[in-house]
Amino acid sequence: MKLGYPRALTYYDYFPFWAGFFRELDIELVSSPPTHRTMMEVGLKKSPADTCLPIKILIGHLNSFTGVDAVFLPRLVSMEEGTYNCPKVLGLPESILGSIPPELEVLSVDINRRSGVRAVEKSLIQWGKCFGKNKHQVLRAFEEGERCLDAYRTMRKQGWSFEESMAFFENDNDLPLEIRNRLTLKKPPKTEKDQKIGQETSQGKEYRPTIALLGHSYLTYETYANLDLLAKLEDKANLKVIENVSDQVAAEKQKSLQKSIFWSHSRKIYGAGESYLEDPKVDGIIYLSCYGCGTDSLTNDLMARRARARQKPYLVVTLDEHSGEAGMVTRLEAFLDMLERRIGYENNLPPHGEFVDCHSGPV
């Protein structure tokens, strides 16, 4: 059997799990191609009016599949204790069935870790009967999926880029043994571009600020929708993302709130953001959001207030289907110029009165 998995939304966090799970069941899992303009236009035409950009991209990917027996779109209710996923994710796949071809079969299974791992295993065992798989086969597949997901997260924490780490799971027919055993992996050698950047930085030829990029993974690594933002930033700055902050540190930062955030992605974004706000090596923070995102309306406001209180430069980049590259480049260049002037000249500015501005401390 050949199943399609859309390269959108949950792909960026959980594809390694499903790659290992289906490989163990001897079911081929293939992802859709990277997002392109035609795919985006199809998603825009077929999407309901109140859907956000990631859902529109998902619909475009679902309409691009050919040569598969069915597409797989799991209903991920919760992926960790005490949290829920975004309401738009909870509504899948039923909320978009009217936007995809009726002849395209959609397979789904409920994953709710709030109820414990046993409940997840029970749901998968029941669902596995559709493929003629018994309990022991499904449990072995679940363990393999967990190992692959842990390996993927370990690679990200070791500094592997999203593309470098995901390449192992895209070619999921023969994953290396060291990934299966979750051993420490050697990072690929630096490219000529990386070596050149390191030389220029060490020789003082180029000022490179350190910038933390916050945002949902399905926006951060969606290069078409975000106009290749990561590459633009990496050309001019040392970049940090939320995966560079451990889950333990992110969870610890929740204690500063009266009530912990219960959306999985928002909790990680806030925890990483708090960590970067306290890090003196981080010169500025960029929050990548999309128009109409309900969870970001809360998390972004919290981060903006804390950044203002700590006097940390903070930029919000909002994406939609009408985003223009020229406008984004102008905003990024202005932000980087501001960081350079702030570090180079701020201490030389003569103060006027007791405060520089209404948000600054006494001088």
CORVEN-V930511 format. One record per residue. N is the residue number from 0. RES is the residue in three letters. SS is DSSP state (hx for helix, st for strand, lp for the rest). PHI is phi as a letter, one per 30 degrees, with the letter a starting at -180 (* if undefined). PSI is psi in radians with two decimals (none if undefined). Layout:
n=N res=RES ss=SS phi=PHI psi=PSI
n=N res=RES ss=SS phi=PHI psi=PSI
This chain:
n=0 res=MET ss=lp phi=* psi=2.52
n=1 res=LYS ss=st phi=b psi=2.03
n=2 res=LEU ss=st phi=c psi=2.51
n=3 res=GLY ss=st phi=c psi=2.50
n=4 res=TYR ss=st phi=b psi=2.06
n=5 res=PRO ss=lp phi=d psi=2.36
n=6 res=ARG ss=lp phi=d psi=1.16
n=7 res=ALA ss=lp phi=a psi=2.79
n=8 res=LEU ss=lp phi=h psi=-1.88
n=9 res=THR ss=lp phi=d psi=-0.19
n=10 res=TYR ss=hx phi=e psi=-0.70
n=11 res=TYR ss=hx phi=d psi=-0.22
n=12 res=ASP ss=hx phi=c psi=-0.56
n=13 res=TYR ss=hx phi=b psi=0.08
n=14 res=PHE ss=hx phi=e psi=-0.71
n=15 res=PRO ss=hx phi=e psi=-0.65
n=16 res=PHE ss=hx phi=d psi=-0.87
n=17 res=TRP ss=hx phi=d psi=-0.49
n=18 res=ALA ss=hx phi=d psi=-0.80
n=19 res=GLY ss=hx phi=d psi=-0.67
n=20 res=PHE ss=hx phi=d psi=-0.89
n=21 res=PHE ss=hx phi=d psi=-0.52
n=22 res=ARG ss=hx phi=d psi=-0.69
n=23 res=GLU ss=hx phi=d psi=-0.50
n=24 res=LEU ss=lp phi=d psi=0.08
n=25 res=ASP ss=lp phi=i psi=0.70
n=26 res=ILE ss=lp phi=c psi=2.24
n=27 res=GLU ss=st phi=d psi=2.26
n=28 res=LEU ss=st phi=c psi=2.11
n=29 res=VAL ss=st phi=b psi=2.47
n=30 res=SER ss=st phi=c psi=2.74
n=31 res=SER ss=lp phi=d psi=2.83
n=32 res=PRO ss=lp phi=d psi=2.87
n=33 res=PRO ss=lp phi=e psi=2.67
n=34 res=THR ss=lp phi=d psi=2.40
n=35 res=HIS ss=lp phi=b psi=3.08
n=36 res=ARG ss=hx phi=d psi=-0.76
n=37 res=THR ss=hx phi=d psi=-0.74
n=38 res=MET ss=hx phi=d psi=-0.72
n=39 res=MET ss=hx phi=d psi=-0.75
n=40 res=GLU ss=hx phi=d psi=-0.68
n=41 res=VAL ss=hx phi=d psi=-0.75
n=42 res=GLY ss=hx phi=d psi=-0.66
n=43 res=LEU ss=hx phi=d psi=-0.68
n=44 res=LYS ss=hx phi=d psi=-0.60
n=45 res=LYS ss=hx phi=c psi=-0.11
n=46 res=SER ss=lp phi=d psi=2.56
n=47 res=PRO ss=lp phi=d psi=2.79
n=48 res=ALA ss=lp phi=d psi=-0.54
n=49 res=ASP ss=lp phi=c psi=0.24
n=50 res=THR ss=lp phi=d psi=2.64
n=51 res=CYS ss=lp phi=d psi=3.00
n=52 res=LEU ss=hx phi=e psi=-0.79
n=53 res=PRO ss=hx phi=e psi=-0.63
n=54 res=ILE ss=hx phi=d psi=-0.66
n=55 res=LYS ss=hx phi=d psi=-0.71
n=56 res=ILE ss=hx phi=d psi=-0.71
n=57 res=LEU ss=hx phi=e psi=-0.77
n=58 res=ILE ss=hx phi=d psi=-0.67
n=59 res=GLY ss=hx phi=d psi=-0.72
n=60 res=HIS ss=hx phi=d psi=-0.71
n=61 res=LEU ss=hx phi=d psi=-0.59
n=62 res=ASN ss=lp phi=d psi=-0.08
n=63 res=SER ss=lp phi=c psi=-0.12
n=64 res=PHE ss=lp phi=d psi=2.37
n=65 res=THR ss=lp phi=b psi=2.61
n=66 res=GLY ss=lp phi=i psi=0.38
n=67 res=VAL ss=lp phi=c psi=2.67
n=68 res=ASP ss=lp phi=d psi=-0.57
n=69 res=ALA ss=st phi=a psi=2.94
n=70 res=VAL ss=st phi=c psi=2.60
n=71 res=PHE ss=st phi=c psi=2.17
n=72 res=LEU ss=lp phi=b psi=1.58
n=73 res=PRO ss=lp phi=d psi=2.65
n=74 res=ARG ss=st phi=c psi=1.74
n=75 res=LEU ss=st phi=c psi=1.64
n=76 res=VAL ss=st phi=d psi=-0.86
n=77 res=SER ss=st phi=a psi=2.42
n=78 res=MET ss=lp phi=c psi=0.06
n=79 res=GLU ss=lp phi=a psi=2.81
n=80 res=GLU ss=lp phi=d psi=2.45
n=81 res=GLY ss=lp phi=i psi=0.21
n=82 res=THR ss=lp phi=b psi=2.89
n=83 res=TYR ss=st phi=b psi=2.78
n=84 res=ASN ss=lp phi=d psi=3.02
n=85 res=CYS ss=lp phi=e psi=2.49
n=86 res=PRO ss=hx phi=e psi=-0.56
n=87 res=LYS ss=hx phi=d psi=-0.58
n=88 res=VAL ss=hx phi=d psi=-0.65
n=89 res=LEU ss=hx phi=d psi=-0.50
n=90 res=GLY ss=lp phi=d psi=-0.09
n=91 res=LEU ss=lp phi=d psi=2.60
n=92 res=PRO ss=lp phi=c psi=-0.08
n=93 res=GLU ss=hx phi=e psi=-0.61
n=94 res=SER ss=hx phi=d psi=-0.27
n=95 res=ILE ss=hx phi=b psi=0.09
n=96 res=LEU ss=hx phi=d psi=-0.51
n=97 res=GLY ss=hx phi=d psi=-0.09
n=98 res=SER ss=hx phi=c psi=0.05
n=99 res=ILE ss=lp phi=b psi=2.80
n=100 res=PRO ss=lp phi=e psi=2.36
n=101 res=PRO ss=lp phi=d psi=-0.42
n=102 res=GLU ss=lp phi=d psi=-0.15
n=103 res=LEU ss=lp phi=d psi=1.98
n=104 res=GLU ss=lp phi=d psi=2.33
n=105 res=VAL ss=st phi=c psi=2.14
n=106 res=LEU ss=st phi=c psi=2.44
n=107 res=SER ss=lp phi=b psi=2.72
n=108 res=VAL ss=lp phi=b psi=2.52
n=109 res=ASP ss=st phi=d psi=2.26
n=110 res=ILE ss=st phi=b psi=1.99
n=111 res=ASN ss=st phi=b psi=1.66
n=112 res=ARG ss=hx phi=d psi=-0.15
n=113 res=ARG ss=hx phi=d psi=-0.50
n=114 res=SER ss=hx phi=d psi=0.03
n=115 res=GLY ss=lp phi=j psi=2.83
n=116 res=VAL ss=hx phi=d psi=-0.62
n=117 res=ARG ss=hx phi=d psi=-0.66
n=118 res=ALA ss=hx phi=d psi=-0.64
n=119 res=VAL ss=hx phi=d psi=-0.79
n=120 res=GLU ss=hx phi=d psi=-0.73
n=121 res=LYS ss=hx phi=d psi=-0.73
n=122 res=SER ss=hx phi=d psi=-0.72
n=123 res=LEU ss=hx phi=d psi=-0.65
n=124 res=ILE ss=hx phi=d psi=-0.77
n=125 res=GLN ss=hx phi=d psi=-0.72
n=126 res=TRP ss=hx phi=d psi=-0.58
n=127 res=GLY ss=hx phi=d psi=-0.36
n=128 res=LYS ss=hx phi=d psi=-0.43
n=129 res=CYS ss=hx phi=d psi=-0.44
n=130 res=PHE ss=hx phi=c psi=0.12
n=131 res=GLY ss=lp phi=i psi=0.45
n=132 res=LYS ss=lp phi=c psi=2.43
n=133 res=ASN ss=lp phi=d psi=3.12
n=134 res=LYS ss=hx phi=d psi=-0.79
n=135 res=HIS ss=hx phi=d psi=-0.66
n=136 res=GLN ss=hx phi=d psi=-0.74
n=137 res=VAL ss=hx phi=d psi=-0.70
n=138 res=LEU ss=hx phi=d psi=-0.68
n=139 res=ARG ss=hx phi=d psi=-0.69
n=140 res=ALA ss=hx phi=d psi=-0.68
n=141 res=PHE ss=hx phi=d psi=-0.76
n=142 res=GLU ss=hx phi=d psi=-0.69
n=143 res=GLU ss=hx phi=d psi=-0.71
n=144 res=GLY ss=hx phi=d psi=-0.73
n=145 res=GLU ss=hx phi=d psi=-0.71
n=146 res=ARG ss=hx phi=d psi=-0.74
n=147 res=CYS ss=hx phi=d psi=-0.70
n=148 res=LEU ss=hx phi=d psi=-0.71
n=149 res=ASP ss=hx phi=d psi=-0.70
n=150 res=ALA ss=hx phi=d psi=-0.73
n=151 res=TYR ss=hx phi=d psi=-0.79
n=152 res=ARG ss=hx phi=d psi=-0.62
n=153 res=THR ss=hx phi=d psi=-0.73
n=154 res=MET ss=hx phi=d psi=-0.72
n=155 res=ARG ss=hx phi=d psi=-0.70
n=156 res=LYS ss=hx phi=d psi=-0.46
n=157 res=GLN ss=lp phi=d psi=-0.04
n=158 res=GLY ss=lp phi=j psi=0.05
n=159 res=TRP ss=lp phi=d psi=2.49
n=160 res=SER ss=lp phi=d psi=2.92
n=161 res=PHE ss=hx phi=d psi=-0.79
n=162 res=GLU ss=hx phi=d psi=-0.71
n=163 res=GLU ss=hx phi=d psi=-0.77
n=164 res=SER ss=hx phi=d psi=-0.70
n=165 res=MET ss=hx phi=d psi=-0.40
n=166 res=ALA ss=hx phi=d psi=-0.56
n=167 res=PHE ss=hx phi=d psi=-0.62
n=168 res=PHE ss=hx phi=c psi=-0.34
n=169 res=GLU ss=hx phi=d psi=-0.69
n=170 res=ASN ss=lp phi=c psi=1.23
n=171 res=ASP ss=lp phi=d psi=0.14
n=172 res=ASN ss=lp phi=d psi=-0.49
n=173 res=ASP ss=lp phi=b psi=1.33
n=174 res=LEU ss=lp phi=d psi=2.45
n=175 res=PRO ss=lp phi=e psi=2.60
n=176 res=LEU ss=hx phi=d psi=-0.61
n=177 res=GLU ss=hx phi=d psi=-0.48
n=178 res=ILE ss=hx phi=d psi=-0.71
n=179 res=ARG ss=hx phi=d psi=-0.64
n=180 res=ASN ss=lp phi=c psi=0.05
n=181 res=ARG ss=lp phi=h psi=0.66
n=182 res=LEU ss=lp phi=d psi=2.86
n=183 res=THR ss=lp phi=d psi=2.25
n=184 res=LEU ss=lp phi=c psi=2.58
n=185 res=LYS ss=lp phi=d psi=2.28
n=186 res=LYS ss=lp phi=d psi=2.53
n=187 res=PRO ss=lp phi=e psi=2.62
n=188 res=PRO ss=lp phi=d psi=2.66
n=189 res=LYS ss=lp phi=d psi=2.51
n=190 res=THR ss=lp phi=d psi=2.95
n=191 res=GLU ss=hx phi=d psi=-0.60
n=192 res=LYS ss=hx phi=d psi=-0.78
n=193 res=ASP ss=hx phi=d psi=-0.71
n=194 res=GLN ss=hx phi=d psi=-0.68
n=195 res=LYS ss=hx phi=d psi=-0.73
n=196 res=ILE ss=hx phi=d psi=-0.73
n=197 res=GLY ss=hx phi=d psi=-0.71
n=198 res=GLN ss=hx phi=d psi=-0.75
n=199 res=GLU ss=hx phi=d psi=-0.67
n=200 res=THR ss=hx phi=d psi=-0.76
n=201 res=SER ss=hx phi=d psi=-0.53
n=202 res=GLN ss=lp phi=d psi=-0.03
n=203 res=GLY ss=lp phi=i psi=0.36
n=204 res=LYS ss=lp phi=d psi=-0.35
n=205 res=GLU ss=lp phi=b psi=2.26
n=206 res=TYR ss=lp phi=d psi=2.18
n=207 res=ARG ss=lp phi=b psi=1.77
n=208 res=PRO ss=lp phi=d psi=2.85
n=209 res=THR ss=st phi=c psi=2.11
n=210 res=ILE ss=st phi=b psi=2.36
n=211 res=ALA ss=st phi=c psi=2.23
n=212 res=LEU ss=st phi=c psi=2.06
n=213 res=LEU ss=st phi=c psi=2.60
n=214 res=GLY ss=st phi=l psi=2.91
n=215 res=HIS ss=lp phi=d psi=2.50
n=216 res=SER ss=hx phi=d psi=-0.60
n=217 res=TYR ss=hx phi=d psi=-0.04
n=218 res=LEU ss=hx phi=c psi=-0.72
n=219 res=THR ss=hx phi=d psi=-0.69
n=220 res=TYR ss=lp phi=c psi=0.14
n=221 res=GLU ss=lp phi=d psi=1.54
n=222 res=THR ss=lp phi=d psi=-0.51
n=223 res=TYR ss=lp phi=d psi=-0.80
n=224 res=ALA ss=lp phi=d psi=-0.65
n=225 res=ASN ss=lp phi=c psi=0.23
n=226 res=LEU ss=lp phi=h psi=0.67
n=227 res=ASP ss=lp phi=h psi=0.85
n=228 res=LEU ss=hx phi=d psi=-0.71
n=229 res=LEU ss=hx phi=d psi=-0.77
n=230 res=ALA ss=hx phi=d psi=-0.67
n=231 res=LYS ss=hx phi=d psi=-0.70
n=232 res=LEU ss=hx phi=d psi=-0.70
n=233 res=GLU ss=hx phi=d psi=-0.40
n=234 res=ASP ss=hx phi=d psi=-0.45
n=235 res=LYS ss=hx phi=c psi=-0.22
n=236 res=ALA ss=lp phi=b psi=2.86
n=237 res=ASN ss=st phi=d psi=2.12
n=238 res=LEU ss=st phi=c psi=2.39
n=239 res=LYS ss=st phi=b psi=2.53
n=240 res=VAL ss=st phi=b psi=3.05
n=241 res=ILE ss=hx phi=d psi=-0.43
n=242 res=GLU ss=hx phi=d psi=-0.28
n=243 res=ASN ss=hx phi=d psi=-0.17
n=244 res=VAL ss=lp phi=c psi=2.27
n=245 res=SER ss=lp phi=d psi=2.75
n=246 res=ASP ss=hx phi=d psi=-0.58
n=247 res=GLN ss=hx phi=d psi=-0.76
n=248 res=VAL ss=hx phi=d psi=-0.76
n=249 res=ALA ss=hx phi=d psi=-0.70
n=250 res=ALA ss=hx phi=d psi=-0.62
n=251 res=GLU ss=hx phi=d psi=-0.59
n=252 res=LYS ss=hx phi=d psi=-0.31
n=253 res=GLN ss=hx phi=d psi=-0.37
n=254 res=LYS ss=hx phi=d psi=-0.31
n=255 res=SER ss=hx phi=d psi=-0.20
n=256 res=LEU ss=lp phi=c psi=2.62
n=257 res=GLN ss=lp phi=d psi=-0.55
n=258 res=LYS ss=lp phi=b psi=2.27
n=259 res=SER ss=lp phi=d psi=2.55
n=260 res=ILE ss=lp phi=d psi=2.36
n=261 res=PHE ss=lp phi=c psi=0.10
n=262 res=TRP ss=st phi=c psi=2.28
n=263 res=SER ss=hx phi=e psi=-0.95
n=264 res=HIS ss=hx phi=d psi=-0.76
n=265 res=SER ss=hx phi=d psi=-0.63
n=266 res=ARG ss=hx phi=d psi=-0.75
n=267 res=LYS ss=hx phi=d psi=-0.70
n=268 res=ILE ss=hx phi=d psi=-0.81
n=269 res=TYR ss=hx phi=d psi=-0.77
n=270 res=GLY ss=hx phi=d psi=-0.77
n=271 res=ALA ss=hx phi=d psi=-0.70
n=272 res=GLY ss=hx phi=d psi=-0.75
n=273 res=GLU ss=hx phi=d psi=-0.70
n=274 res=SER ss=hx phi=d psi=-0.74
n=275 res=TYR ss=hx phi=d psi=-0.53
n=276 res=LEU ss=hx phi=d psi=-0.59
n=277 res=GLU ss=hx phi=d psi=-0.17
n=278 res=ASP ss=lp phi=d psi=1.99
n=279 res=PRO ss=lp phi=d psi=-0.29
n=280 res=LYS ss=lp phi=d psi=-0.29
n=281 res=VAL ss=lp phi=d psi=2.07
n=282 res=ASP ss=lp phi=d psi=-0.51
n=283 res=GLY ss=st phi=a psi=2.86
n=284 res=ILE ss=st phi=b psi=2.38
n=285 res=ILE ss=st phi=c psi=2.21
n=286 res=TYR ss=st phi=c psi=2.04
n=287 res=LEU ss=st phi=c psi=2.08
n=288 res=SER ss=st phi=b psi=3.04
n=289 res=CYS ss=st phi=b psi=2.66
n=290 res=TYR ss=lp phi=d psi=2.27
n=291 res=GLY ss=lp phi=i psi=0.17
n=292 res=CYS ss=lp phi=d psi=2.05
n=293 res=GLY ss=hx phi=d psi=-0.74
n=294 res=THR ss=hx phi=d psi=-0.63
n=295 res=ASP ss=hx phi=d psi=-0.48
n=296 res=SER ss=hx phi=d psi=-0.52
n=297 res=LEU ss=hx phi=d psi=-0.91
n=298 res=THR ss=hx phi=d psi=-0.73
n=299 res=ASN ss=hx phi=d psi=-0.72
n=300 res=ASP ss=hx phi=d psi=-0.72
n=301 res=LEU ss=hx phi=d psi=-0.79
n=302 res=MET ss=hx phi=d psi=-0.69
n=303 res=ALA ss=hx phi=d psi=-0.72
n=304 res=ARG ss=hx phi=d psi=-0.74
n=305 res=ARG ss=hx phi=d psi=-0.62
n=306 res=ALA ss=hx phi=d psi=-0.68
n=307 res=ARG ss=hx phi=d psi=-0.70
n=308 res=ALA ss=hx phi=d psi=-0.58
n=309 res=ARG ss=lp phi=c psi=0.05
n=310 res=GLN ss=lp phi=h psi=0.71
n=311 res=LYS ss=lp phi=c psi=2.17
n=312 res=PRO ss=st phi=e psi=2.36
n=313 res=TYR ss=st phi=b psi=2.22
n=314 res=LEU ss=st phi=b psi=2.34
n=315 res=VAL ss=st phi=c psi=2.18
n=316 res=VAL ss=st phi=c psi=2.01
n=317 res=THR ss=st phi=c psi=2.22
n=318 res=LEU ss=st phi=c psi=2.58
n=319 res=ASP ss=lp phi=a psi=-3.10
n=320 res=GLU ss=lp phi=d psi=-0.15
n=321 res=HIS ss=lp phi=c psi=0.16
n=322 res=SER ss=lp phi=d psi=2.41
n=323 res=GLY ss=lp phi=c psi=2.43
n=324 res=GLU ss=hx phi=d psi=-0.65
n=325 res=ALA ss=hx phi=d psi=-0.75
n=326 res=GLY ss=hx phi=d psi=-0.70
n=327 res=MET ss=hx phi=d psi=-0.77
n=328 res=VAL ss=hx phi=d psi=-0.72
n=329 res=THR ss=hx phi=d psi=-0.76
n=330 res=ARG ss=hx phi=d psi=-0.72
n=331 res=LEU ss=hx phi=d psi=-0.74
n=332 res=GLU ss=hx phi=d psi=-0.70
n=333 res=ALA ss=hx phi=d psi=-0.70
n=334 res=PHE ss=hx phi=d psi=-0.77
n=335 res=LEU ss=hx phi=d psi=-0.69
n=336 res=ASP ss=hx phi=d psi=-0.70
n=337 res=MET ss=hx phi=d psi=-0.72
n=338 res=LEU ss=hx phi=d psi=-0.72
n=339 res=GLU ss=hx phi=d psi=-0.77
n=340 res=ARG ss=hx phi=d psi=-0.64
n=341 res=ARG ss=hx phi=d psi=-0.76
n=342 res=ILE ss=hx phi=d psi=-0.64
n=343 res=GLY ss=hx phi=d psi=-0.52
n=344 res=TYR ss=hx phi=b psi=-0.18
n=345 res=GLU ss=hx phi=d psi=-0.69
n=346 res=ASN ss=hx phi=d psi=-0.21
n=347 res=ASN ss=hx phi=c psi=-0.05
n=348 res=LEU ss=lp phi=d psi=2.29
n=349 res=PRO ss=lp phi=d psi=2.26
n=350 res=PRO ss=lp phi=d psi=2.64
n=351 res=HIS ss=lp phi=b psi=1.93
n=352 res=GLY ss=lp phi=i psi=-2.86
n=353 res=GLU ss=lp phi=d psi=-0.54
n=354 res=PHE ss=st phi=b psi=2.53
n=355 res=VAL ss=lp phi=d psi=-0.77
n=356 res=ASP ss=lp phi=a psi=-3.14
n=357 res=CYS ss=lp phi=d psi=-0.26
n=358 res=HIS ss=lp phi=c psi=-0.05
n=359 res=SER ss=lp phi=c psi=2.81
n=360 res=GLY ss=lp phi=d psi=3.07
n=361 res=PRO ss=st phi=d psi=2.57
n=362 res=VAL ss=lp phi=c psi=none
